[in-house]
Amino acid sequence: MMDALDRAIVSTQSHLDALRNERGHWEGHLSSSALSTATAIVALSLVDSNQHAVHIEAGACWLREHQNADGGWGDTTLSKSNLSTTLLCWSALHRVGTRCVAADEWIIAHVGSLEPQAIARAVIARYGKDKTFSVPILMLCTLCGTLGKDGWRHVIALPFELAALPRTWFGAIGLPVVSYALPALIAIGHARFHHAPPALWNPLRWIRALTWSRVRPMLQTLQPSSGGYLEATPLTSFVTMALAGAHQLDHPCLPLAVEFLISSKREDGSWPIDTNLATWGTTLSLRAMEGNADTLVRESVSKWLLAQQYRDIHPFTNAAPGGWAWTDLPGGVPDADDTSSALVALKQVGHSADTAIEQGIGWLLDLQNRDGGIPTFCRGWGALPFDRSTPEITAHALLAWWTWIDDLPDPLQKRIVAATQHALLYLEAVQHRDGSWTPLWFGNEHTPDESNPVYGTAQVINHLRENTVLATMAHALIQSGLDYLLRAQKADGSFGGDASAPSSIEETAVALQALNVVNSSTRENVLLGIRWLITATKEGTHFSPAPIGLYFARLWYHEQLYPVIWTLSSLKAARKALANESA
């Protein structure tokens, strides 16, 4: 077993090292997205269908070629058909003159009919009170003509005038979209107002008409130099089509947005959901390689990583300096998960405590919500799911704090101790009765509610256990989580999103890393799982990704780096545990 394990570790590490780009860090490769492709071609067609005909037809051709056998579309080519993506692709192809009978039948089977009111009800029911994605979907369908002549009455009005209020009020006023969707609130809200304004007697009609001149420039202020809002094709496309659809073709943000869409199209005609997750992928890769990267790589990547820290207040979320985003591109926004991972990675490559580290730790501490948990982007935005505290990010922040605590000034150490007590109480409160935790940014299409308790539980345990002091404080929580994972393991040693979901390399790897405490109760479970992982990856040479990643508004994706990174971490953890057992 040890020989097979050693061979797989060497091969996996070589595979990961080969995925570094020419500048020395990791960019990864996000899956192509039918949803992104559909939104992009609609946006370009509304701006200028003749000028962008080549890009539009390439995207439409890709959509036709990647329609699922059941007539619908999933977010990735490995994904099950879902209502949102199917409606967007169906509408986009309708706009370019392609009739999809199979898609008609899929929608009728899942909605009940092709009647606009039935479609609108189904979309709204899928997303509930969160309007971040339901309103853009209905807008796109309306712009493409699939919701009929009166489509705009099915598009819920968004209070774009609220964007004129001070940014510090946003958490309190309860916007109907999540924090990162402000450009969509503005552009789509105005498009709906343009086509279906309130009645003359309604004061909102005049408030919105007067406010537009003040809010309109914000779309340019929020736009990064790359042109892509959050570097995301869907968000950029929705803003672009909303402006074009409201006859705002002279808006100064449109040329850059169109340039972003064209430049981010892939050779096969598709678009990904985001340009890259370079910072996230690099920090995870460094941590998986541990001390095995050569000195030059560690020094160059450390320098590159420090350069990604935000030094100014971010115009998008008003975030203070000190955090890291998921990407090295200008459209990123600092967030807790990437900040935590960057801080842990910098410690691992030998960086010493300095102002940058203290600022990053302080940034994470300032983000803690009143419930003790850590949200993704903004403190206090608790109304909608993607702005709430989440367990895996909370555990990650705990690891970052305790990775650096001994090197920090006394005031920061005291803040960490207090924040830790609060965070552990939060983790205890949100742990399910079966011992599991539900993550926010990862899911599984094959579980009943599309959640991923295996991934969430494993990563909470992995973060808490990486620091011995933290592991001691969280011992009871960790043990409950381990008990859940043991019950979720399949007979062949592998894991899926839960006990019944199909197995994946990613879920098996993170779960085995959590279980890698070799003792009488878990030893056989670990060995069985490691054998499965070695076989599934062909001894560390082949890594088939699974669409378990959730992007904004529950968009599924898979990432080239994930199965490689997590397999390497899991195999190394097993190797260490077995070596300690035989010592």
C-alpha positions in Angstrom: 0.0 0.0 0.0 2.8 2.4 0.9 4.5 2.0 -2.5 1.3 2.6 -4.4 0.6 5.6 -2.2 4.1 7.0 -2.8 3.8 6.6 -6.6 0.4 8.3 -6.6 1.7 11.2 -4.6 4.7 11.7 -6.9 2.5 11.5 -10.0 -0.3 13.8 -8.6 2.3 16.4 -7.5 4.0 16.3 -10.9 0.6 16.7 -12.6 -0.3 19.7 -10.4 3.1 21.3 -10.9 2.7 21.0 -14.7 -0.6 23.0 -14.5 1.3 26.2 -13.4 1.3 28.9 -16.0 4.4 30.6 -17.5 4.3 33.2 -14.7 4.7 30.5 -12.1 1.2 30.5 -10.5 -1.9 28.5 -11.2 -4.9 29.8 -13.2 -6.8 26.6 -13.6 -9.5 26.1 -16.1 -13.2 26.6 -15.5 -15.8 24.6 -17.3 -17.6 26.1 -20.2 -21.1 27.2 -19.3 -24.3 26.9 -21.4 -25.8 29.6 -19.2 -22.9 32.0 -19.8 -22.9 31.3 -23.5 -26.6 32.0 -23.8 -26.5 35.3 -21.9 -23.4 36.4 -23.9 -24.9 35.9 -27.3 -28.2 37.7 -26.2 -26.2 40.6 -24.9 -24.1 40.9 -28.1 -27.2 40.5 -30.3 -28.9 43.4 -28.6 -25.9 45.7 -28.8 -25.3 45.0 -32.5 -26.3 41.7 -34.1 -24.6 42.4 -37.4 -21.3 43.5 -36.0 -21.1 40.6 -33.6 -22.7 38.0 -35.9 -19.6 35.7 -35.9 -19.5 35.5 -32.1 -23.3 35.1 -31.8 -23.4 32.2 -34.3 -20.4 30.4 -32.7 -22.1 30.6 -29.4 -25.5 29.4 -30.8 -23.7 26.5 -32.5 -22.1 25.5 -29.3 -25.5 25.6 -27.5 -27.1 23.4 -30.2 -24.2 20.9 -30.0 -24.3 20.6 -26.2 -28.0 20.3 -25.6 -28.7 17.4 -23.3 -30.5 14.3 -24.7 -33.6 15.1 -22.7 -34.0 18.5 -24.5 -32.7 20.7 -21.8 -29.4 22.2 -20.8 -27.3 22.0 -17.6 -24.8 24.6 -16.4 -21.9 22.5 -17.6 -21.7 19.7 -20.2 -21.6 17.3 -17.2 -24.7 18.8 -15.5 -28.3 17.7 -15.4 -30.8 19.9 -17.3 -32.3 22.6 -15.1 -35.0 25.2 -15.5 -32.9 28.3 -15.4 -30.3 27.3 -18.0 -32.8 25.6 -20.2 -35.0 28.8 -20.3 -32.0 31.0 -21.1 -30.6 28.7 -23.9 -34.1 28.2 -25.3 -34.7 32.0 -25.4 -31.2 32.8 -26.8 -31.7 30.3 -29.7 -35.2 31.7 -30.3 -33.7 35.1 -30.6 -31.2 34.0 -33.3 -33.9 32.1 -35.2 -33.6 28.5 -34.0 -36.7 26.6 -32.9 -36.0 23.9 -30.3 -38.9 21.5 -30.2 -37.1 19.2 -27.7 -36.6 22.2 -25.4 -40.3 23.2 -25.8 -41.1 19.7 -24.6 -38.7 19.8 -21.7 -40.1 23.1 -20.4 -43.7 21.9 -20.8 -42.8 18.7 -18.8 -41.2 20.8 -16.0 -43.4 23.9 -16.0 -46.7 22.6 -17.3 -46.9 24.8 -20.4 -45.1 27.5 -22.4 -47.5 30.2 -21.2 -45.6 33.2 -19.9 -47.4 33.3 -16.6 -46.5 29.6 -15.9 -42.9 30.2 -16.8 -42.7 33.3 -14.6 -44.3 31.4 -11.6 -41.8 28.5 -12.0 -38.8 30.8 -12.1 -39.9 32.9 -9.1 -40.7 29.7 -7.1 -37.2 28.3 -7.8 -35.4 31.4 -6.2 -38.0 32.6 -3.7 -37.4 36.1 -2.3 -33.9 36.3 -3.7 -34.4 38.3 -7.0 -30.7 38.1 -7.9 -31.3 35.6 -10.6 -35.0 35.2 -11.2 -35.4 38.8 -12.5 -32.5 38.6 -15.0 -33.8 35.3 -16.3 -37.3 36.7 -16.9 -35.8 39.9 -18.4 -33.7 37.8 -20.9 -36.8 35.8 -21.9 -38.7 39.0 -22.4 -36.0 40.6 -24.5 -35.9 37.4 -26.6 -39.6 37.3 -27.1 -40.3 34.0 -25.3 -42.5 35.6 -22.7 -44.8 37.2 -25.3 -45.7 40.8 -26.1 -46.5 41.6 -22.4 -43.3 40.0 -21.0 -42.2 43.0 -19.0 -45.2 42.6 -16.7 -43.8 39.3 -15.6 -40.4 40.9 -14.7 -40.4 42.0 -11.1 -39.5 45.7 -10.6 -36.2 46.2 -8.8 -35.7 49.4 -6.7 -32.7 50.7 -8.6 -33.2 54.0 -6.9 -31.9 52.6 -3.6 -28.4 52.4 -5.1 -28.3 56.2 -4.6 -28.4 55.7 -0.9 -25.1 55.6 1.2 -23.4 52.2 0.8 -23.4 51.7 4.5 -27.2 51.5 4.5 -27.4 48.6 2.1 -27.3 45.9 4.8 -30.1 47.5 6.7 -32.5 48.4 3.9 -32.8 44.8 2.7 -32.1 44.9 -1.0 -33.8 42.2 -3.0 -30.5 41.1 -4.5 -27.2 39.9 -2.9 -24.4 42.3 -2.3 -22.4 41.5 -5.4 -25.3 42.1 -7.8 -25.5 45.9 -7.5 -24.8 46.5 -11.2 -27.7 44.1 -12.1 -30.0 45.8 -9.7 -29.3 49.2 -11.4 -29.3 48.1 -15.0 -32.2 45.6 -14.9 -34.2 47.7 -12.6 -34.0 50.6 -15.0 -34.8 48.4 -18.0 -38.0 47.2 -16.4 -38.9 50.8 -15.4 -38.2 52.0 -19.0 -40.6 49.4 -20.5 -43.2 49.1 -17.7 -43.1 52.2 -15.4 -45.5 52.5 -12.5 -48.8 54.4 -13.0 -48.7 58.2 -13.2 -50.2 58.5 -9.8 -47.5 56.3 -8.2 -44.7 58.4 -6.5 -42.2 55.7 -7.5 -42.6 56.7 -11.1 -41.2 60.1 -10.4 -38.7 59.0 -7.9 -37.2 56.5 -10.3 -37.3 58.9 -13.2 -35.4 61.6 -11.2 -33.0 59.1 -9.6 -31.8 57.5 -12.9 -29.5 60.4 -13.8 -27.7 60.0 -10.4 -27.6 56.2 -10.5 -26.7 55.7 -14.2 -23.0 56.8 -13.8 -22.6 54.2 -11.0 -22.4 51.4 -13.6 -19.2 52.9 -14.9 -17.8 53.5 -11.4 -18.4 49.9 -10.5 -17.0 48.6 -13.7 -13.4 47.3 -13.5 -10.8 48.1 -16.2 -11.3 44.7 -17.8 -14.9 45.6 -18.5 -16.3 42.5 -16.8 -18.3 42.9 -13.6 -16.7 40.4 -11.2 -15.0 39.0 -14.3 -18.3 37.1 -14.7 -19.9 36.6 -18.1 -23.5 36.2 -16.8 -23.4 39.4 -14.7 -21.7 41.4 -17.4 -24.1 40.1 -20.0 -27.2 40.9 -18.0 -26.0 44.5 -17.4 -25.2 44.8 -21.1 -28.5 43.5 -22.4 -30.5 45.5 -19.9 -28.9 48.7 -21.1 -29.2 47.8 -24.7 -32.7 46.7 -24.2 -33.6 50.0 -22.6 -32.1 52.0 -25.5 -29.1 53.0 -23.5 -26.6 52.1 -26.2 -24.7 55.3 -25.5 -23.9 54.3 -22.0 -20.1 54.7 -21.4 -19.8 51.2 -19.8 -21.0 49.3 -22.8 -17.9 49.4 -25.0 -15.7 47.9 -22.3 -18.4 45.3 -21.4 -18.7 44.2 -25.0 -14.9 44.0 -25.3 -14.8 41.8 -22.2 -17.5 39.5 -23.6 -15.7 39.1 -26.9 -12.2 38.6 -25.4 -13.5 36.0 -22.9 -15.1 33.8 -25.6 -13.4 30.5 -26.1 -12.3 29.0 -29.4 -15.1 26.5 -29.4 -17.7 29.4 -29.2 -18.5 29.0 -25.5 -18.0 31.2 -22.4 -17.1 30.2 -18.9 -18.9 31.6 -15.9 -15.8 33.6 -14.8 -12.4 34.3 -16.4 -10.3 32.4 -13.8 -10.0 31.5 -10.1 -6.3 32.2 -10.1 -5.8 33.4 -6.5 -8.0 30.7 -5.1 -6.4 28.0 -7.2 -2.8 29.2 -6.4 -3.3 29.3 -2.6 -4.9 25.8 -2.6 -2.2 24.4 -4.8 0.6 25.9 -2.6 -1.0 24.4 0.5 -1.4 21.0 -1.2 2.3 20.9 -2.3 3.3 22.0 1.2 7.1 22.2 1.3 7.7 20.4 -2.0 7.7 23.4 -4.3 11.2 24.6 -5.1 12.6 27.8 -3.6 12.3 29.9 -6.7 8.6 28.8 -7.2 7.8 29.6 -3.6 9.5 33.0 -3.7 7.9 34.1 -7.0 4.4 32.8 -6.1 4.7 34.4 -2.6 5.5 37.8 -4.2 2.7 37.4 -6.7 0.3 36.5 -4.0 1.2 39.5 -1.8 0.6 41.7 -4.8 -3.0 40.4 -5.0 -4.0 41.9 -1.6 -6.3 44.9 -1.9 -4.7 48.1 -0.6 -7.7 50.4 -1.1 -11.4 50.5 -0.3 -13.1 48.4 -2.9 -15.6 50.4 -5.0 -17.9 47.4 -5.5 -18.7 46.3 -1.9 -17.0 49.1 0.0 -14.7 46.5 1.6 -11.8 47.8 3.6 -8.2 47.2 2.5 -6.6 43.9 3.5 -8.5 41.2 1.8 -7.9 38.9 -1.3 -10.3 38.0 -4.1 -10.6 34.8 -6.1 -8.8 36.2 -9.2 -5.8 38.3 -10.0 -7.9 40.2 -12.5 -9.4 43.7 -11.8 -13.0 42.5 -11.6 -12.4 40.5 -8.4 -13.9 41.4 -5.0 -12.2 40.6 -1.7 -13.8 37.8 0.2 -13.3 35.7 3.3 -12.5 32.3 1.8 -9.7 33.7 -0.4 -8.4 35.9 2.3 -8.2 33.0 4.7 -6.5 30.7 2.1 -4.0 33.4 1.1 -3.0 33.9 4.8 -2.5 30.2 5.4 -0.6 29.8 2.1 1.8 32.7 2.9 2.6 31.2 6.3 3.3 27.9 4.6 5.8 29.3 2.1 7.7 31.0 4.9 6.4 34.6 4.8 6.9 36.5 8.1 4.3 38.4 9.9 4.2 42.0 8.7 1.7 44.8 8.0 0.1 42.8 5.1 -0.6 39.8 7.4 -1.9 42.0 10.2 -4.2 43.8 7.8 -5.5 40.5 6.4 -6.2 39.1 9.9 -7.9 42.3 10.9 -10.0 42.3 7.7 -11.3 38.8 8.6 -12.0 39.8 12.2 -13.9 42.8 11.1 -16.1 40.7 8.8 -17.5 38.5 11.6 -21.3 38.7 11.9 -23.2 39.1 15.1 -24.1 35.4 14.9 -20.4 34.6 15.2 -20.1 33.3 11.7 -18.2 34.6 8.7 -20.0 35.7 5.5 -18.4 35.7 2.1 -18.2 39.4 1.3 -20.0 41.8 3.6 -20.8 41.9 7.3 -24.4 42.4 8.2 -26.0 41.3 4.9 -28.0 38.5 6.3 -31.3 38.6 4.4 -30.4 36.4 1.4 -28.6 33.1 1.4 -25.4 34.1 -0.4 -24.8 36.9 2.0 -25.2 34.9 5.2 -22.6 33.4 7.5 -21.5 30.0 6.3 -19.7 27.2 8.3 -16.9 26.2 5.9 -15.8 29.8 5.5 -16.1 30.4 9.3 -13.8 27.4 9.9 -11.4 28.6 7.3 -11.2 32.0 9.0 -10.5 30.3 12.3 -7.6 28.4 10.7 -6.2 31.7 9.3 -6.4 33.4 12.7 -4.8 30.5 14.6 -2.1 30.0 11.9 -0.7 33.4 12.7 -1.8 34.1 16.3 1.6 33.6 17.9 3.2 36.1 15.5 0.7 38.9 16.0 0.6 41.9 18.4 -1.2 41.4 21.7 -4.4 43.4 20.7 -4.9 41.2 17.6 -4.3 38.0 19.7 -7.0 39.1 22.2 -9.4 39.8 19.3 -8.8 36.3 17.9 -9.5 34.6 21.2 -12.8 36.4 21.6 -13.8 35.9 18.0 -12.9 32.2 18.2 -15.3 31.6 21.1 -18.1 33.3 19.1 -17.3 31.4 15.9 -17.2 28.0 17.6 -20.6 28.7 19.1 -21.8 29.5 15.6 -20.4 26.3 14.2 -22.1 24.4 17.1 -25.4 26.1 16.4 -25.4 25.4 12.6 -24.2 21.8 12.8 -27.0 19.5 11.9 -28.2 16.8 14.3 -26.5 14.1 12.2 -23.2 15.9 12.7 -22.9 17.5 9.2 -22.5 21.0 8.0 -24.0 22.5 4.8 -21.6 24.6 2.8 -22.6 27.7 0.7 -20.3 27.6 -2.3 -20.3 23.9 -3.1 -23.3 21.6 -3.8 -24.3 18.4 -5.5 -27.0 18.1 -8.2 -27.8 14.5 -7.0 -28.7 15.2 -3.4 -32.4 15.9 -2.6 -31.9 19.6 -1.9 -28.7 20.0 -4.1 -26.6 20.6 -1.0 -23.3 18.9 -0.2 -23.0 17.9 3.4 -20.0 15.6 2.7 -18.0 18.5 1.3 -19.1 21.0 3.9 -18.5 18.6 6.8 -15.1 17.5 5.5 -13.8 21.0 5.0 -15.0 22.3 8.3 -13.1 19.4 9.9 -10.0 19.9 7.7 -9.8 23.6 8.6 -10.4 23.1 12.3 -7.9 20.2 12.6 -5.0 21.8 10.8 -4.1 23.8 13.9 -3.6 21.7 17.1 -4.9 24.3 19.5 -8.0 24.9 17.4 -8.5 21.2 17.0 -8.5 20.8 20.8 -11.1 23.5 21.3 -13.3 22.1 18.6 -12.8 18.4 19.5 -16.5 17.6 20.1 -17.6 19.3 16.9 -14.9 17.5 14.9 -15.9 14.1 16.3 -19.6 14.6 15.5 -18.5 15.5 11.9 -16.3 12.5 11.6 -19.1 10.2 12.7 -21.3 11.7 9.9 -18.6 11.1 7.3 -18.1 7.5 8.4 -21.9 6.9 7.9 -21.8 8.7 4.5 -18.9 6.6 3.1 -19.9 4.1 0.4 -19.1 0.4 0.5 -16.2 0.8 -2.0 -14.6 3.5 0.1 -15.7 6.5 -2.0 -17.9 9.5 -1.2 -20.5 11.6 -3.1 -22.4 14.7 -1.9 -24.2 12.5 0.6 -24.5 8.8 1.2 -26.7 8.2 -1.9 -25.1 10.6 -4.5 -22.7 9.3 -7.1 -19.0 9.3 -6.1 -16.5 11.9 -7.2 -12.8 12.4 -6.9 -13.3 15.8 -5.2 -15.7 14.6 -2.5 -13.8 11.4 -1.8 -10.5 13.3 -1.5 -11.8 16.0 1.0 -13.6 13.4 3.1 -10.7 11.1 3.3 -8.4 14.0 4.3 -10.8 14.6 7.2 -10.9 10.9 8.2 -7.1 10.6 8.0 -6.6 9.9 11.7 -5.5 6.3 11.5 -6.8 4.4 14.5 -8.7 1.2 15.0 -12.1 2.7 14.1 -11.1 4.5 10.9 -8.1 2.7 9.5 -9.9 0.4 7.2 -12.2 3.2 6.0 -9.2 5.3 5.1 -7.4 2.5 3.3 -10.4 1.5 1.4 -11.0 5.1 0.3 -7.4 5.6 -0.7 -7.4 2.5 -2.8 -10.5 3.9 -4.6 -8.9 7.3 -5.1 -5.7 5.8 -6.5 -7.7 3.7 -8.9 -10.1 6.5 -9.9 -7.1 8.8 -10.7 -5.1 6.1 -12.5 -2.4 6.4 -9.8 -2.4 10.1 -9.9 -2.3 10.7 -13.6 -6.0 11.3 -14.6 -8.5 13.6 -12.9 -12.1 13.8 -14.1 -13.7 16.8 -12.6 -17.3 16.9 -11.2 -19.6 19.9 -11.2 -19.9 20.4 -7.5 -18.8 24.0 -7.5 -21.5 26.6 -7.0 -20.9 30.1 -8.4 -23.1 33.2 -7.8 -26.8 32.4 -7.8 -26.3 28.6 -7.7 -24.6 28.3 -11.0 -22.8 24.9 -11.3 -19.2 24.7 -12.4 -16.3 22.3 -12.3 -12.6 23.4 -12.1 -9.6 21.6 -13.5 -7.5 22.1 -10.4 -10.0 20.8 -7.7 -9.6 17.1 -8.1 -5.8 17.4 -8.4 -5.4 19.6 -5.4 -7.6 17.7 -3.1 -6.3 14.3 -4.2 -2.8 15.4 -3.4 -3.8 16.7 0.0 -5.7 13.5 0.8 -2.9 11.2 -0.3 -0.3 13.1 1.7 -2.5 13.1 4.8 -2.8 9.3 4.5 0.9 8.9 4.0 1.7 10.9 7.1 -0.9 9.0 9.2 0.4 5.6 8.1 4.0 6.7 8.7 3.0 7.8 12.2 1.3 4.5 12.8 4.4 2.5 11.9 6.8 4.8 13.8 
